[in-house]
Structures are given as structure tokens and as C-alpha cells.
Amino acid sequence: MPDTPLHQLLAQRKQFLAFVQRRVSDSALAEDILQTAYLRAFEHQDDFKPDESAVGWFYRLLRNAVIDNYRRQESRGRALETWKHELETAVQPTPEVQNEVCACLNGVVDGLKSEYSDILRAVDLGEQSTQDFARQHNLSASNAGVRLHRARASLRKQLIQACGSCAEHGCLDCGCKQAETP
């Protein structure tokens, strides 16, 4: 085995792993950080200066990798906290408002092919996941996704035909002929 800087680094794997494990609580995470640092060392081996210690250079890579990990965790935590706050403060519309958004929607959905109206009612209106719908109807997840996409496109087309411009602007305060029919 040639004595290149990369081979020197690989020979000290246990010491490097112990270094990272002392700084993170999860051994699997420590392993991931070490592997990422090895990859980074391989990708940047041209940056290594021959008069510099390969081990010292790699310890700097490891320290930076650990710091980057903590920064990502902190950022992820802030994002989750923001999302939690948004969910807690979100105002759900009253049933009356939901019914008034577009009175013609149900009529248009009823006029679509049954396979389209079924998936729209289950996934978009009933909040069922596409994967659950696929399992329930013996479809592959990708087939259900394509069906949902086509159903939405068909719904959009039918709403524009039935409602005109109100469908293009969000169906608010719907006064189209579909809404007037009981």
C-alpha cells in the first residue's frame, strides 16, 4: 500500500471516528460525518500542501464537518419551530366560508369521468394520501399520481368552461350559472 496522504488518513480511521463520536451523540451520525469528510478529502486532495501534515489537515476537515452538522441541525430546528407556529396560528375557515368558495365545484366534479371524480374527492377534498388511494384502488403510486394530475387538469378545464373568469381568479364570490342551480 503506497504511503500517500489518503492512505495515511484511512489508516487512522478509528482515531478519526472516536474524535467525531466525542462531539456528536449518535454513532451513526458520527460515521456519516466521517464518511463525508473522507469524500471531501478525496475531492479536495489537490488542495493538500505536501509540507502540511495530512492528519492535521484532515482534523480541520472533521472539525468543519461537525460544525456544519450542528448548523444544519439548528437551521432545521428553526424551520420546524416556524412551521409549528404557523400550524398553531393558522385559522381554519368556517364551514360556511368553505361552502361559499365555489358552489359549483361539486357539480363540476360530478360531471367528470368517475375515475377522476373519485380521486379528486378522496385526495383533494377528502385529504386522503395519494399512496393510500392507490393501495385502496389497486393502482401503483405513480399511476395514481398521473391520474390525479389528469383529474386536476380536467377539473380546471371544466371549471373555466362552467364558471368563466371566476374560475381563473380563485372562484371567490361565485356568481356563475352552476352556483345558481340547486
C-alpha positions in Angstrom: 0.0 0.0 0.0 1.6 3.3 -1.0 2.2 5.9 1.6 0.0 8.7 0.1 -1.8 11.2 2.3 -5.1 9.4 1.6 -3.7 6.1 2.7 -2.4 7.7 5.9 -5.9 9.1 6.6 -7.5 5.7 6.0 -5.0 4.0 8.4 -6.2 6.3 11.2 -9.9 5.7 10.7 -10.5 4.6 14.3 -9.0 7.7 15.8 -10.9 10.0 13.5 -14.2 8.2 14.3 -13.5 8.5 18.0 -12.8 12.2 17.6 -16.2 12.7 15.9 -18.1 10.5 18.3 -16.9 12.6 21.2 -18.5 15.6 19.5 -21.8 14.2 18.4 -24.2 12.0 20.4 -25.2 9.5 17.7 -22.7 6.9 16.5 -24.4 6.5 13.1 -24.2 10.3 12.6 -20.5 10.2 13.6 -20.0 7.6 10.9 -21.8 9.7 8.3 -19.7 12.7 9.2 -16.5 10.8 8.9 -17.5 9.3 5.5 -18.5 12.8 4.3 -15.1 14.1 5.4 -13.3 11.3 3.7 -15.2 12.1 0.5 -14.4 15.8 0.9 -10.7 14.9 1.4 -10.7 12.8 -1.7 -12.4 15.5 -3.8 -10.0 18.2 -2.4 -6.8 16.2 -2.3 -5.2 18.7 -4.7 -5.7 21.4 -2.1 -3.4 19.4 0.3 0.0 21.0 0.6 2.9 18.4 0.7 4.6 20.4 3.5 1.4 20.2 5.7 0.5 17.2 7.9 -2.2 15.1 6.2 -3.6 14.2 9.7 -3.8 17.9 10.8 -5.4 18.9 7.5 -8.0 16.1 8.0 -8.7 17.0 11.6 -9.6 20.5 10.3 -12.0 18.9 7.7 -13.6 16.9 10.5 -14.0 19.9 12.8 -15.6 21.8 10.0 -17.9 18.8 9.2 -19.0 18.6 12.8 -19.7 22.4 12.9 -21.6 22.2 9.6 -23.7 19.4 11.1 -24.6 21.4 14.1 -25.5 24.4 11.9 -27.8 22.2 9.8 -29.5 20.9 12.9 -30.0 24.4 14.3 -31.4 25.6 10.9 -33.7 22.6 10.7 -34.9 23.2 14.2 -35.7 26.8 13.5 -37.6 25.8 10.3 -39.6 23.2 12.3 -40.4 25.7 15.0 -41.6 28.2 12.4 -43.8 25.6 10.8 -45.2 24.6 14.2 -46.0 28.2 15.0 -47.7 28.6 11.6 -49.8 25.5 12.1 -50.8 26.6 15.6 -51.8 30.1 14.5 -53.5 29.1 11.2 -57.1 30.0 11.1 -59.3 27.3 9.6 -62.2 28.7 7.5 -65.7 28.1 8.9 -67.9 25.6 7.1 -70.0 28.4 5.7 -66.9 30.0 4.1 -65.8 26.7 2.7 -69.2 26.1 1.2 -69.3 29.6 -0.4 -65.9 29.4 -2.0 -67.4 27.9 -5.1 -70.9 26.4 -5.0 -70.3 24.9 -8.5 -67.3 22.8 -7.6 -69.3 19.7 -6.6 -71.4 19.9 -9.7 -68.4 20.1 -11.9 -66.6 17.3 -10.1 -69.8 15.1 -10.6 -69.6 15.8 -14.3 -66.0 14.4 -14.7 -65.2 10.8 -15.5 -65.8 8.7 -12.4 -62.1 7.7 -12.1 -61.3 11.5 -11.9 -64.1 12.5 -9.6 -63.2 9.6 -7.3 -59.6 10.6 -6.9 -60.4 14.3 -6.5 -63.0 13.6 -3.8 -60.6 11.2 -1.9 -57.3 13.1 -2.2 -58.1 16.8 -2.7 -61.4 17.1 -1.0 -61.1 14.2 1.5 -57.5 14.7 2.3 -56.6 11.1 1.7 -53.0 10.5 0.6 -52.3 9.5 -3.0 -50.5 6.4 -1.8 -53.5 5.3 0.3 -55.8 5.9 -2.6 -53.5 3.9 -4.9 -53.5 0.9 -2.4 -57.2 1.1 -2.0 -57.9 1.0 -5.7 -55.1 -1.4 -6.7 -53.0 1.2 -8.5 -49.3 1.9 -8.5 -48.4 5.1 -6.7 -47.2 6.6 -10.0 -50.4 5.6 -11.8 -52.4 7.3 -9.1 -50.2 10.4 -9.3 -50.8 10.6 -13.1 -54.5 10.1 -12.6 -54.6 12.9 -10.0 -52.7 15.2 -12.3 -55.1 14.5 -15.2 -58.1 14.8 -12.9 -57.0 18.2 -11.7 -56.3 19.4 -15.3 -59.8 18.2 -16.4 -61.4 19.9 -13.4 -59.6 23.1 -14.2 -60.8 22.9 -17.8 -64.4 22.2 -16.8 -64.4 25.0 -14.1 -63.3 27.5 -16.7 -66.0 26.4 -19.1 -68.7 26.4 -16.4 -67.6 29.5 -14.4 -65.7 31.6 -16.8 -63.3 34.1 -15.3 -64.3 33.4 -11.7 -62.5 30.0 -12.0 -59.3 31.7 -13.2 -59.3 34.0 -10.2 -60.0 31.5 -7.4 -63.7 31.0 -7.5 -64.4 33.7 -4.9 -67.9 35.1 -4.7 -69.0 32.8 -7.4 -72.0 34.0 -9.3 -71.8 31.7 -12.3 -74.7 29.7 -13.6 -73.5 26.5 -11.9 -73.8 28.2 -8.5 -77.4 29.3 -9.2 -78.6 25.8 -9.9 -79.8 23.9 -6.8 
